[in-house]
Amino acid sequence: MLNIQSKLQNTDTNVFTVMSAMAKEYNAINLSQGFPDFFCDSNLIDSVTKAMLDGKNQYAPMAGLPALSDIISSYILENRGYKYNARDEITVTAGATQAIFTAIAATINYGDEVIIFEPAYDCYAPTIRLFGGIVKAYQLTPPNYNIDWEMVKKLFTSKTKMIIINSPQNPTGVTLSVEDMQALSKLVEGTDILLVSDEVYGHLVFDEKPYESVVGYEELRKRSFIIYSFGKMLHTTGWKVGFCLAPKKLMAEFRKVHQFNVFSVNTPMQQGIANYMQEGNQLNGLANFFQAKRDLFRNLLSGSRFELLPCKGSYFQCASYQNISDETDVEFATRLTKEFGVAAIPVSAFYQNSDDYKVIRFCFAKKDETLRKAADKLMTV
């Protein structure tokens, strides 16, 4: 017998894998895992294909193709108002999750405490623990999932090393306000606390509201690893291409780990994205595109027994089923998949202690036809 001491003893296969597999087994409409069921722009496919045919198939530079880093720098300047140095402050990553993992791996040591906000994207806590860190969770509750920053301050100790924020948040669709960012800035001022700002849905803020990025707050920016995902921006989640922004000193530490984690990211995808993005601002109208899907899905379910919670951004809609069933959210999501043919995510999966508020999460990044079919089924619940 091999004696292996697991570094993540209580970690099972993540809920997205489980629910997607269940959706396939029961031929259910998959509104669980966060990926589009529609094609990306054919011009982007052509651009990547051309890069392959042009021989761009060998290793890219460790930090990313300069052409893509230049595009990212220009995009952030135009949309966030600050210019990151393309050579020293931007690294192209194998998706956003790898960037988050690398930022934590580069900076968190044994005994360091990291504050996260739950419900939280499920990679945060395991990665912190993997490197000997201690998770300090601030629990958000429905329906609005607001943050009381005075209560957050009470989590601070001499061992607090990092805070991870996510806006718009997965799974809740909540966005941080100006007041939130100002409060956070005040809390970390004069400390050595680092930030990871997960902004993968930062281009999906609805109702014509401005997006409050860490980039716009100098006190936060100077201590932050900021994470983006081309998969979410270009409807290509399977390509696993993202990027990280950070001040030069932090990025140097990030790259020390990145080079031994993935070394570099696939070249033709980088070249294809760079060429595609050079053709103009390909992200214009993206927020309106997904807002229309949010509105369609909400309207289709307006007469159902589900209570739809506020959704200010991302492509996720949370819904309370407390008027429908007393089942746990895992039991309800399982039955919803098996008996009604629609797969969703139980939000308890985003809490370390599996806190159950009778809320499930739907992904509305789907064809309108898919959403209508799913809604027809959900109206019978």
Secondary structure, 3 states (H helix, E strand, C coil): CCCCCCCCCCCCCCHHHHHHHHHHHCCCEECCCCCCCCCCCHHHHHHHHHHHHCCCCCCCCCCCCHHHHHHHHHHHHHHHCCCCCCCCCEEEECCHHHHHHHHHHHHCCCCCEEEEEECCCCCHHHHHHHCCCEEEEEECCCCCCCCCHHHHHCCCCCCEEEEEEECCCCCCCCCCCHHHHHHHHHHHCCCCCEEEEECCCCCCECCCCCCCCHHHCHHHHCCEEEEEEHHHHHCCHHHCCEEEECCHHHHHHHHHHHHHHCCCCCHHHHHHHHHHHHCCCCCCCHHHHHHHHHHHHHHHCCCCCCEECCCCECCEEEEECCCCCCCCHHHHHHHHHHHHCEECEEHHHHCCCCCCCCEEEEECCCCHHHHHHHHHHHCCC
